[in-house]
C-alpha cells in the first residue's frame, strides 16, 4: 500500500472532529515545509507527539484575545517593543 493510499484510508475513517484536527495539522506541516524560516527539517519526536496528544485531550474552551492577556499582565504593545 502506498503512502497516499494509507493516508486516504486513515482520513476516510476519521470522525469529523478528528478529521478537522488532521487537516489543521496537515496545514501546519505544509506551511512548515514551504516557509524558509522553518526549513530546519527537524523530525518530530516523542515530546512533539505528547504535546499534540495533550492538546487533543484538552476540553477547555476558554479563549483569550491577545489584548485581554496584555491587560491582565498590565502590559501594553509599547512594552513589547523593548
N, C-alpha and C positions, 0 to 999 in steps of 0.2 A: 504494500500500500504506500503510495507516495505521500509526501508531507502535505500537499494540498488536499488529498483525499482524507487524510487523518483530520486535518483542520475542518473540512466540510462535515465529517462525521460528528465531531465533538460540537461544532456550532449548531448543527441541525438538531441536536439532542439536549440543548440547554434550555432552561426555562427563561422567560422574558427578563427577569431581573439579572440573572447570571449572564445572559446574552448581552445586556447593556454594559455590565462590568467588563466583559470580554472585549466589547467594541471600544470602550474607553481605554482599556489597556493597550489594545492594538493601535489606537490613535497615538497614544504616548510613544509606543515603540517606533511608529512610523515617523513621528516628528523627531525623535531622538536620532534616528538613522539619517535624517536629512539635515539636521541642524549641526553646523560645523562646531559649535561650542560643546556639543555632546558627542563628538566623534571619537571619544577615547576608547570605545568598544569594550568596555569592561563588562564581562559576563555577570549575570545575576547570580547571587549566591544564596545560601540558606537564610541569611538575615533579610535579604530583599523579599524572599518568599514569605517569611514570617511576618514582616510588616504588611504585606499585601493581605495575608490571612486575617490579621488584626483589623484592618480596615473593613474587610468584608463582614466580620463578626460585630463590628461596631453598630449598634442600633440607635445611637444617639442622633437625633435630628436637629440638634442645636446648630444654628448658623450665625456667624457674627461678621459684620462688614469690617473692612479694614479701618474705617473711621471709628467704629464702635470700640475696636481694640485700642486704637491710639488714645481715644478719650478715656477709656478705663485705666490706661497706663499713665495718663497725664502728659502725653506727648503730642507734638504737632508734626506736620510734614517738614517744617523747617528743622526740627530736632534731628530728623533722619538724614539731613544733608551733611551733617558734621562728620 
